[in-house]
Amino acid sequence: MTTRSGETGHRTAASLRVLLTGGRAPVTLDLARMLHRAGHQVYVAESAARHLTRSSGAVEQCAEVPSPRHDTCAYLTELERLVQDWQIDLLIPMCEEVFYVAQGAERLRAHCRVLVTTLEQLHELHHKYNFIQLAGSLGLSVPDTRLINNKQEWIETQSVLQTVGNWVWKPVYSRFAAKVRMPTLITYDIGTGSDQQWDVSHKNHRHFRNDPPDEEELSSVTPWVAQAYIPGQMLCTYSIAHEGQLISHATYDSRYRTGSVGASVFFEQVEHEGALAWVRQFVEATGFSGQIGFDFIEDQDGRVYAIECNPRATSGIHLFHPGGDLVYALTEPETLVKERRMITPARGSKAMLMLPMLGSGVQQIFGKGKIRAWIAAWRGTRDVVYVGQDIQPVFEQFGVVLAAWHLARSQKISLTEALTHDIEWNGEQQ
């Protein structure tokens, strides 16, 4: 049975003390407010000094903790101390620190419930090649994907793949489409006296080029994948599962992003039986528990292909506002399993991140008819960060970006990479 968020008047569990990690993320801020609205006490552990939840009225206390990536032992020790001091009932990792929490899950579970599966399963889902292999073995639709361990394999594989199709290249460990290499279209004279771009209906005209990554970027420790490009619509999902049973699910489109292939900044609920069926089959087959998201491409025939998995919270959380039913799925998953109920967003739910959405609007100005569609999407859409009764995070987001900008300059990395520099996980300790 499917229950839409807000339709039935959810039941609120007894007040819990909930600890969230990843306070820098909009999804964490939104969930903190949902939990607070449902009567729970919310605490946050975050390794960045500036983060969105730091000044939110929905949060009882915040603590700055060591970097999960750079000082894992100290991070887990401090997390365990906070769980004990704050008498936490439920720990929910929200961002990529979920992998480090999984490493210490056994000791943390001595004090509270921890919403995380095993590190081994998380790694298999996070690794872009291993995930595709797993999903394919379950009979689920995925694009042809090849593993590339060194520069010579890159060159050899590229020369073969150019004869059979169009490919996307990316590291097996990456997030927010960082370092993704889309094929570069080369135009050339096709014998008619003019240059023309490749058209999918004229295969003899196409010519694409991909430049290999630097030597230090590509190795057996940091491999890449070549994934067959499938033209179509991008769809994303967010789900909560408990012991292989799907108890909450949202599918949303990916129309507006940071850059051409970056993170989504506008989220609108989509009714999509194909994506739901794919996720349900995967969750049941793997026995997964926790939060999980997938990126799909829907081709022109309506078939969905999963291209990546994010075994953590994703932006689909925003579609469950005001969130009482989603909170119920997180705090009492066993009850939903027993009742055979699944929570979904209300029809027409949508949300946006206002600042990056404005940046996306600039990109639409020069596209014919695109700016009108962008304006239509903007109107009436809830900004995730802005809440009149909890205004401080609106100002805090500028501090978050400024701190990331300084880190990006000092480390000579991109702003996107700086935002996850201290929490990202790239297969360490495997």
N, C-alpha and C positions, 0 to 999 in steps of 0.2 A: 504494500500500500504506500502511495506517495502522499506526503503532506507538504503543502506549500508554506513557506515561512510566513508566519503571521495570520494564517487562516483559521487555526483552531483554538488559539489561546493556549500557548504551551504551558506545561507544568514546570515550575521552578524548583530545582532541587534545594536541599538545605544549603545555607550559605557556606561556601568553600573559600579557603585561602588558595589562590591560584598564582603560581609564579610563571611569568612569560619571559623568554629570552628573545633577543633581537629587537630591542626597543627602538632601533633606528627606522624600522620598516613601517610604512603606512598600514600594512595588514595587522601589525601588532597593536598599533594605536587603535584601529577600528575594533579589533577583538577585545582590547582592554575596556573600551567603552561599552561593548555589548555585555561583557561579563559584569561590569559595574552596574549597568542598567538592570541586569537580572538578579542583583542582590549579592554578588560575590565580592570578596576583597581581592584586589589585584596588586601584585608586586612584580617588579621588573628587574632583571639582571642584564646588564649591557656593558660591553667592553669599550664602547666609544663614549667619550666624555659628553659629546653633544648628540642627542637623539630625541625623536619626536615625543616619546612618552615621558620624558624627563619632567616636563612641566604640566602634564595632563592632570586634571582634577579627578580623573577616573582611577588613578593609580595611588595606592596607599603610600608606597615607598619604592625608591629606585636605588640600586647599588651598582657602582662601577666595579667591574671584575676584570681579571687578567684576560689577555687575548686567548681565545680558544685555540687559534692556529699556532701562535708563537710560544705559548706557555700552557700547554694542555693540562699538565698535572696541577699547576696552581689554579687554573680555571675550575677544574672539577672539585678541588679541595674547597675553594671559596663557594662554589655552587652548593656543595653539601652543607657547608656551614650556614648559608643563608636559608636553605630548606629547613634546617633544624631551628635556627633562631626565629624565623618567621612562622614556624609551625605550619609549613605548606602541606596542603592536601593533594594538589595536582600540579605537576610541572609540564608545561607545554612549550617545547622548542619551536620557534617560528621560522628561523632562517637557516643558513647553512651550518650554523653551530650545532644543528641536530646530529651531525656525524660525531662530534666530540661528546655530546651528551650521551649518545649511544655507547661510547667507549666506557663511560662511567655509570651506565644505567643500573647495573647490579647494586652498586653501593648506594645510589640515590633511591632505589626502590625499597631500601631498608627503612626509609623515612616517609615516602609518599608514592603516589601513583605517578608514573612517568609515561607520557604519550609518545612513545618511540618504539620502533621495531629494532631488530638486531642490526649491528653495524655491517655484517656480511650481506644482509638483504638490501640495506640502504646503498651499499657500494655497487651492487649489481644493477640497481635501478638508476643510480647517478651516472655510471659509466655508459657513455652513449653507444658504444658498440655492444657491450654485454647486455644492455637493456633490449636492443633490437634483436639480438640472438635469442634472448629469453622469450620475448613476445612472439617472435616467429615460430619458435618451437611449440607454442601454445595454439598455433593455428590462427593467430591474429594478424591483421594486415599491417605491414610495415614496408618501407622502401628498401630497396637493395642498398646495403651499407658495407663498406670495405674498411678494414683496419690498416692504418699506415704507421709504421714504427720508425722510419728514418727517411732522410731526404732522397736516397736512391729509390726506395719503394714509392715515394711520392711521384718521382719523375716517371718511373716505369708504369705505375698505375694510371697516371694521368694520360700517358700516350695511348694506353688501351681504352680507357673510358671515353676519350674524345671521339672514338669511333662508334660508340653505342648509345650516347645520350649526353645529358646535361647534368652536372653534379655540383653539390654544395660541399665545402670542406670546413671542418671545425675540430677543435681539440675535444678529446673524449671527456675532459674535465673543463667545463666552462659554464658561464651563466649569463643571462641577459643578452644572449647572442654576441658576447664579446669575442673578438677575433674570428668571427665567422667570415669565410671568404666565398662570396657569391661569384658565379662565373662572370667574367668581364667580356662583354660583347664586342667583337671586332667587326667593323664594317669593311667591305671590300667590293671591288668592281665585279659584278656578276656577268659582265659581257654585254650590257645594254647601254653602256656609256654613262652610267650613274652609279653612285654608291647606294646600297640598300642594306637595311638591317635584316637580320635573320627573322624569318617568320616560321612558326611551328609547322606550317603546311608545306614548307619547302626545305626539306632536310639537307639538300645538297648546298644550300646557301649558308649554313650556319658555321660559325667558327668562334669558339670560346677559349679563353686563356685563364689559367690560375697560376699565380706566382707562388712558389713554395714558401713556407715559413722559414725563419732563421734557424740555423743549426741547433741553437740552444733551446728552441721551442719544440723540437721534434725528436723524440727518442722513444725507446721501449718503456721508459718511465712516464713520459708525457706524450703518448701517441695521439694521432688525429684520426678522423674518419672521413671517408668520401661517401656521401649519401646521395642517392639518385634524386634529382630535382623533380618534384611533382607539381605541375601548375594547378592552382586552385585556391580555395579560401582557407585562411588560417583560423583554427578554432582552438580554444584552450579549455581545460577543465580543472575543477577543484573538487575533491571528494574527501570524505571521512569514512574510514572502514574500521570494522572491529572483527578481528579473527576471521577475515575473509568475507564478511557481510558488508555490503554498501549501505550506510545509514544516512549519508548526506551527499548531495551531488549538484554541481552547477556546471553548465557549459556556457561559454561566452566567446564573442568574436574578438578579433584583434585588429580592428580597423586603424586605430591611431597609436603610434609608437614614438619612442625616442629614436630618431633616425629612421632609416628604411627597414631595418631588421631588428631594432632594439626592443626594450621592454615595453609592454602595453601601458598606455596611460588612460585609456577609456575602456569601460567594461559594460557590456550589455548582455543580459541573459538571453540565451538561444535555446529553443526547444529542439533537441537533436537526439532522436532515438538511436541513431547509429553510434554516436560517441558514447552515449550511456551504456549501450549493450557491450561495446568494446571494453569500457572501464569495468563494468560488472564482471565480465568473464575473466579479465586479468586479475582483479582483486580476489575472486573466488578461487582461481587456480593457484595463486601464490599464498593465500591465507594471510594477506597483508592486514596490519593494524596501524592506524595513525592517519595523518594527513598526507594526501598525495595529489599531484597534478600532472597532466599530460598536455603536450602540444600536438595537435593534429593538423593534417592537410586534408581537406575534402576536395576530391577531384570533380571534374565536370559531370561524372556519372553518379555523384552522391556518395561515393565510397570514402571512408575515412582511413587515413594511414597515420599511425602514431610515429612521430619523429624524435621525440624526447620525453623523458620522465623527470619530474621534480618531486622527490619523496619528502615533501615538506609543505608548509603553507604556501598558497599562491593567492593572486589577487581576486580569485573567485569569492573569497570571503566577503568582499565588499558588497556583493549582490544580496547578501542575507540580512541587510539592515532592515529593522533595528536589531535583529540578531538573537532574540530569545530562543527560537527553535534550534539555531546553530549551537548556541551555548548548551542546550539540552543534549545535543548529539555528542558534544565534547565531554560533558560531565557525567552523563548517564547512558553510555553507548549500549550497555547490556540490555537496558529496558527497551530501546528501539529495536534491537535484534530480536528480543522475545516477542515484541509486538509486530515484527516484520514491517516496520515503517521506515520510510526514507524521506528525509527533509530536502526540499528543493526551494529555490528562491521564488518569490511572488512573480507572476507573469509581468514582463515589461521592466523588471528591475535593471537599473543602470547606475553607474558611478564613474567618477573620474578623479584624476590627480590634477588639480587646476593649473598649477604652474607649468609642468611639462606639457599639459594639454594645450596651453597657449602657444608653446613652442611648436607643437605639432600643427597648430593652425597656420603659423607662418609658412610652413611647408606646403599648405594647400592653396595659397594665394595664386600661384602660377599654374595650377591645374584646372583645366576647363570644368566648371561646374562643381569642383571639389569644395570650394570655400562655403558654398550654400549647404552642402551636406554636413560640413563640419559645424556650421552655425546651428543647424537643426539638431545635431548630436549634443552640442553644448547646452542648448536651452532646456531648462528643467532637470538637468542632471546634477546629482548631489556631489559636492566636493568632499572627498574622503577626510581631508585634514580639518576643514572648517566646520566647527560646531559652535553656535552662538554662546552656549553655556560653558564651553571649554575652549576658549579662544587662543590660549598661549601656544599650543603646538603650531599654529599658523606662523607665528614669528620664529619659533624654534627651527622650522624647516630651512630658513635662510642660514642659520648657524650651522646646521648639519651639512649643507652644500658647501659653505665656506671652508669648514674644517676638512672636508673631502678634497676640495680644490687645493688647499695647502699641501695635503698629503700627496696628491697626484703630482704636484710640481716637485716635491722633494724626492719622491720615489721614481719619477719619470714614468708614470703609468697614466692610464686614462682615468677620467673622473668616475666612470662606471666601475672600473677595477678598484679605485680607492674606496668606494663605498662598501666593498666587501673584503678589503685587503686583510683584515685581522680575523675574519671568521670563515673564509672560504676553505674548502676541503678538496684536495686534489689527489686522493688515493693514499695519503700518508698512513703508515702503520698497517699496510695491507700485505 
